[in-house]
Amino acid sequence: MEFLVGHYNYWIFVFLMMLGFYVVVARGNLVKKIVGLNIFQASVFLLYISIGKVLGGTAPIIVDGGGPATYSNPLPHVLILTAIVVGVATTALGLSLVVRINEAYGTIEEDEISGMDKEP
């Protein structure tokens, strides 16, 4: 039981990932699909930040006269900052495509759009 409670952040990661995947697969509304992708993306952010944190670790800054210390790895945090910027840009592009699809088809429901494409 202590293992489950001690790794709660990984359980949250799995829950958010499955929730985001479910929303993307089960919903036909294009905006809801983008929200599902954002939830999925946030779960990946949580995973990488959890991996980069070391219990009792400090920032990897060497001070004069400092002895051996435990440092946290800064690389996952830097990668997540980049991923957040890419995620915001991807979300903006996706939403702009949804607006354009709505202008062209008059709906943002996936099944209605695919039905319109099949008709002559």
C-alpha atoms as a printed R data frame, in Angstrom:
    type eleno elety resid chain resno       x      y       z
1   ATOM     1    CA   MET     A     1   0.000  0.000   0.000
2   ATOM     2    CA   GLU     A     2   2.873  2.338   0.768
3   ATOM     3    CA   PHE     A     3   4.143  1.834  -2.800
4   ATOM     4    CA   LEU     A     4   0.799  2.972  -4.243
5   ATOM     5    CA   VAL     A     5   0.576  6.046  -2.031
6   ATOM     6    CA   GLY     A     6   4.251  6.883  -2.519
7   ATOM     7    CA   HIS     A     7   3.865  6.983  -6.286
8   ATOM     8    CA   TYR     A     8   0.576  8.869  -6.522
9   ATOM     9    CA   ASN     A     9   1.907 11.176  -9.233
10  ATOM    10    CA   TYR     A    10   2.330  8.190 -11.571
11  ATOM    11    CA   TRP     A    11  -1.252  7.117 -10.878
12  ATOM    12    CA   ILE     A    12  -2.429 10.619 -11.734
13  ATOM    13    CA   PHE     A    13  -0.352 10.409 -14.926
14  ATOM    14    CA   VAL     A    14  -2.029  7.140 -15.942
15  ATOM    15    CA   PHE     A    15  -5.500  8.478 -15.119
16  ATOM    16    CA   LEU     A    16  -5.007 11.701 -17.088
17  ATOM    17    CA   MET     A    17  -3.494  9.839 -20.029
18  ATOM    18    CA   MET     A    18  -6.396  7.399 -20.230
19  ATOM    19    CA   LEU     A    19  -8.920 10.218 -19.783
20  ATOM    20    CA   GLY     A    20  -7.363 12.237 -22.602
21  ATOM    21    CA   PHE     A    21  -7.170  9.180 -24.861
22  ATOM    22    CA   TYR     A    22 -10.810  8.342 -24.153
23  ATOM    23    CA   VAL     A    23 -11.953 11.867 -24.987
24  ATOM    24    CA   VAL     A    24 -10.027 11.818 -28.282
25  ATOM    25    CA   VAL     A    25 -11.414  8.426 -29.320
26  ATOM    26    CA   ALA     A    26 -14.982  8.607 -27.992
27  ATOM    27    CA   ARG     A    27 -16.036 12.164 -28.797
28  ATOM    28    CA   GLY     A    28 -17.051 13.390 -32.233
29  ATOM    29    CA   ASN     A    29 -16.824 17.094 -31.505
30  ATOM    30    CA   LEU     A    30 -13.534 18.476 -32.841
31  ATOM    31    CA   VAL     A    31 -13.103 20.977 -29.993
32  ATOM    32    CA   LYS     A    32 -13.537 18.178 -27.443
33  ATOM    33    CA   LYS     A    33 -10.889 16.189 -29.296
34  ATOM    34    CA   ILE     A    34  -8.460 19.091 -28.951
35  ATOM    35    CA   VAL     A    35  -9.257 19.327 -25.227
36  ATOM    36    CA   GLY     A    36  -8.595 15.570 -24.956
37  ATOM    37    CA   LEU     A    37  -5.227 16.009 -26.652
38  ATOM    38    CA   ASN     A    38  -4.372 18.781 -24.177
39  ATOM    39    CA   ILE     A    39  -5.270 16.526 -21.235
40  ATOM    40    CA   PHE     A    40  -3.123 13.769 -22.723
41  ATOM    41    CA   GLN     A    41  -0.289 16.238 -23.190
42  ATOM    42    CA   ALA     A    42  -0.550 17.463 -19.591
43  ATOM    43    CA   SER     A    43  -0.199 13.869 -18.385
44  ATOM    44    CA   VAL     A    44   3.052 13.513 -20.320
45  ATOM    45    CA   PHE     A    45   4.282 16.760 -18.768
46  ATOM    46    CA   LEU     A    46   3.528 15.354 -15.325
47  ATOM    47    CA   LEU     A    47   5.447 12.163 -16.109
48  ATOM    48    CA   TYR     A    48   8.576 13.971 -17.260
49  ATOM    49    CA   ILE     A    49   8.546 16.380 -14.330
50  ATOM    50    CA   SER     A    50   8.079 13.451 -11.922
51  ATOM    51    CA   ILE     A    51  11.037 11.631 -13.436
52  ATOM    52    CA   GLY     A    52  13.260 14.733 -13.205
53  ATOM    53    CA   LYS     A    53  12.616 15.371  -9.517
54  ATOM    54    CA   VAL     A    54  15.027 13.794  -7.066
55  ATOM    55    CA   LEU     A    55  13.994 13.568  -3.420
56  ATOM    56    CA   GLY     A    56  16.251 15.891  -1.452
57  ATOM    57    CA   GLY     A    57  17.873 17.171  -4.631
58  ATOM    58    CA   THR     A    58  18.822 20.773  -5.197
59  ATOM    59    CA   ALA     A    59  19.414 22.882  -8.266
60  ATOM    60    CA   PRO     A    60  22.632 21.845 -10.029
61  ATOM    61    CA   ILE     A    61  24.569 24.950  -9.065
62  ATOM    62    CA   ILE     A    62  28.039 24.328  -7.683
63  ATOM    63    CA   VAL     A    63  28.970 26.741  -4.904
64  ATOM    64    CA   ASP     A    64  32.586 27.421  -3.923
65  ATOM    65    CA   GLY     A    65  33.679 25.095  -1.179
66  ATOM    66    CA   GLY     A    66  30.596 22.943  -1.495
67  ATOM    67    CA   GLY     A    67  30.929 19.239  -0.899
68  ATOM    68    CA   PRO     A    68  29.112 16.431  -2.656
69  ATOM    69    CA   ALA     A    69  25.405 17.056  -3.010
70  ATOM    70    CA   THR     A    70  22.387 15.447  -4.625
71  ATOM    71    CA   TYR     A    71  21.215 17.347  -7.659
72  ATOM    72    CA   SER     A    72  17.947 17.242  -9.575
73  ATOM    73    CA   ASN     A    73  18.217 16.736 -13.307
74  ATOM    74    CA   PRO     A    74  17.221 19.998 -15.065
75  ATOM    75    CA   LEU     A    75  16.914 18.474 -18.532
76  ATOM    76    CA   PRO     A    76  13.320 17.148 -18.195
77  ATOM    77    CA   HIS     A    77  12.156 20.532 -16.933
78  ATOM    78    CA   VAL     A    78  13.766 22.329 -19.871
79  ATOM    79    CA   LEU     A    79  12.203 19.857 -22.302
80  ATOM    80    CA   ILE     A    80   8.795 20.421 -20.745
81  ATOM    81    CA   LEU     A    81   9.119 24.184 -21.147
82  ATOM    82    CA   THR     A    82   9.760 23.624 -24.845
83  ATOM    83    CA   ALA     A    83   6.880 21.139 -25.055
84  ATOM    84    CA   ILE     A    84   4.493 23.628 -23.447
85  ATOM    85    CA   VAL     A    85   5.319 26.218 -26.110
86  ATOM    86    CA   VAL     A    86   4.856 23.639 -28.872
87  ATOM    87    CA   GLY     A    87   1.591 22.491 -27.254
88  ATOM    88    CA   VAL     A    88   0.172 26.004 -27.166
89  ATOM    89    CA   ALA     A    89   1.073 26.522 -30.820
90  ATOM    90    CA   THR     A    90  -0.447 23.156 -31.781
91  ATOM    91    CA   THR     A    91  -3.638 23.947 -29.876
92  ATOM    92    CA   ALA     A    92  -3.908 27.329 -31.590
93  ATOM    93    CA   LEU     A    93  -3.427 25.708 -34.993
94  ATOM    94    CA   GLY     A    94  -5.994 23.010 -34.198
95  ATOM    95    CA   LEU     A    95  -8.567 25.541 -33.064
96  ATOM    96    CA   SER     A    96  -7.996 27.669 -36.155
97  ATOM    97    CA   LEU     A    97  -8.580 24.572 -38.297
98  ATOM    98    CA   VAL     A    98 -11.797 23.886 -36.390
99  ATOM    99    CA   VAL     A    99 -12.967 27.437 -37.125
100 ATOM   100    CA   ARG     A   100 -12.161 26.956 -40.824
101 ATOM   101    CA   ILE     A   101 -13.950 23.567 -40.889
102 ATOM   102    CA   ASN     A   102 -16.973 25.165 -39.235
103 ATOM   103    CA   GLU     A   103 -17.016 27.878 -41.910
104 ATOM   104    CA   ALA     A   104 -16.784 25.315 -44.717
105 ATOM   105    CA   TYR     A   105 -19.193 22.650 -43.417
106 ATOM   106    CA   GLY     A   106 -21.342 24.498 -40.896
107 ATOM   107    CA   THR     A   107 -20.594 21.959 -38.148
108 ATOM   108    CA   ILE     A   108 -17.728 20.650 -36.043
109 ATOM   109    CA   GLU     A   109 -19.147 17.161 -35.493
110 ATOM   110    CA   GLU     A   110 -16.946 14.519 -37.066
111 ATOM   111    CA   ASP     A   111 -19.731 12.155 -38.184
112 ATOM   112    CA   GLU     A   112 -21.697 14.957 -39.873
113 ATOM   113    CA   ILE     A   113 -18.602 16.146 -41.747
114 ATOM   114    CA   SER     A   114 -17.750 12.653 -42.988
115 ATOM   115    CA   GLY     A   115 -21.386 12.187 -44.066
116 ATOM   116    CA   MET     A   116 -21.266 15.407 -46.084
117 ATOM   117    CA   ASP     A   117 -18.111 14.307 -47.901
118 ATOM   118    CA   LYS     A   118 -19.758 11.072 -49.087
119 ATOM   119    CA   GLU     A   119 -22.752 12.843 -50.667
120 ATOM   120    CA   PRO     A   120 -22.286 14.212 -54.241
